[in-house]
Amino acid sequence: MSQTVSALKRDGLVTTRPGRDARTRIVELTDAARELLPFLEAEWRATEEAMAELDAELPYSLAQTVRDMEQALRRRPFRDRIAERLTRDEERGEVES
């Protein structure tokens, strides 16, 4: 998050000031950023509409597929799945140790 805020600050889109304690900073939009908001909102709406159109064209819901993948990865992370394959391949002698 701090890298994003730093980039936005560098581009003149946000200002920062100290928060209630040393661990926090208040981030506020500049006038330049506020001027961009209508364009960003229009881009976001167009993106959502294009995604809905694409989803409707597919024989399966891309959004549902992503949700299903998230659930499956919560049950068993991808790194665990890879590690299992590597272990299996090592046991079969298909990978050099």
VOTORLUM-296536 format. One record per residue (C-alpha): residue number from 0; x, y, z. Coordinates in steps of 0.5 Angstrom, whole numbers, m for minus. Layout:
<pts>
(pt NUM (X Y Z)),
...
</pts>
This chain:
<pts>
(pt 0 (0 0 0)),
(pt 1 (6 5 2)),
(pt 2 (9 4 m5)),
(pt 3 (2 6 m8)),
(pt 4 (1 12 m4)),
(pt 5 (8 14 m6)),
(pt 6 (7 14 m13)),
(pt 7 (0 17 m12)),
(pt 8 (4 23 m8)),
(pt 9 (9 23 m13)),
(pt 10 (4 24 m19)),
(pt 11 (1 30 m15)),
(pt 12 (m6 26 m14)),
(pt 13 (m5 25 m6)),
(pt 14 (m2 29 0)),
(pt 15 (m1 26 7)),
(pt 16 (0 28 14)),
(pt 17 (1 25 20)),
(pt 18 (m5 20 23)),
(pt 19 (m7 20 31)),
(pt 20 (0 16 32)),
(pt 21 (6 14 29)),
(pt 22 (4 8 25)),
(pt 23 (m1 12 21)),
(pt 24 (m2 17 16)),
(pt 25 (m8 21 13)),
(pt 26 (m8 20 5)),
(pt 27 (m12 26 2)),
(pt 28 (m14 27 m5)),
(pt 29 (m11 33 m9)),
(pt 30 (m16 37 m13)),
(pt 31 (m12 34 m19)),
(pt 32 (m14 27 m17)),
(pt 33 (m22 30 m16)),
(pt 34 (m22 32 m23)),
(pt 35 (m20 25 m25)),
(pt 36 (m26 22 m21)),
(pt 37 (m31 23 m27)),
(pt 38 (m27 20 m32)),
(pt 39 (m24 14 m27)),
(pt 40 (m32 13 m25)),
(pt 41 (m34 12 m33)),
(pt 42 (m28 8 m34)),
(pt 43 (m30 3 m28)),
(pt 44 (m37 3 m31)),
(pt 45 (m35 1 m38)),
(pt 46 (m30 m4 m35)),
(pt 47 (m36 m7 m31)),
(pt 48 (m41 m7 m37)),
(pt 49 (m35 m10 m42)),
(pt 50 (m34 m16 m36)),
(pt 51 (m41 m17 m36)),
(pt 52 (m42 m18 m43)),
(pt 53 (m36 m22 m44)),
(pt 54 (m39 m27 m38)),
(pt 55 (m46 m27 m42)),
(pt 56 (m42 m29 m48)),
(pt 57 (m38 m35 m45)),
(pt 58 (m42 m42 m44)),
(pt 59 (m40 m42 m37)),
(pt 60 (m39 m36 m32)),
(pt 61 (m32 m33 m32)),
(pt 62 (m34 m29 m25)),
(pt 63 (m37 m36 m22)),
(pt 64 (m30 m40 m24)),
(pt 65 (m26 m35 m21)),
(pt 66 (m30 m35 m14)),
(pt 67 (m30 m43 m15)),
(pt 68 (m22 m42 m16)),
(pt 69 (m22 m38 m10)),
(pt 70 (m25 m43 m6)),
(pt 71 (m21 m49 m8)),
(pt 72 (m15 m45 m7)),
(pt 73 (m17 m43 0)),
(pt 74 (m18 m51 1)),
(pt 75 (m11 m53 m1)),
(pt 76 (m7 m47 m4)),
(pt 77 (m3 m47 m10)),
(pt 78 (4 m48 m7)),
(pt 79 (1 m54 m4)),
(pt 80 (m1 m57 m10)),
(pt 81 (5 m56 m14)),
(pt 82 (9 m59 m8)),
(pt 83 (5 m65 m8)),
(pt 84 (7 m66 m16)),
(pt 85 (14 m65 m15)),
(pt 86 (14 m70 m9)),
(pt 87 (10 m75 m13)),
(pt 88 (15 m74 m19)),
(pt 89 (21 m75 m15)),
(pt 90 (18 m81 m12)),
(pt 91 (17 m84 m19)),
(pt 92 (24 m82 m21)),
(pt 93 (22 m77 m26)),
(pt 94 (25 m71 m23)),
(pt 95 (33 m70 m20)),
(pt 96 (33 m69 m13)),
</pts>
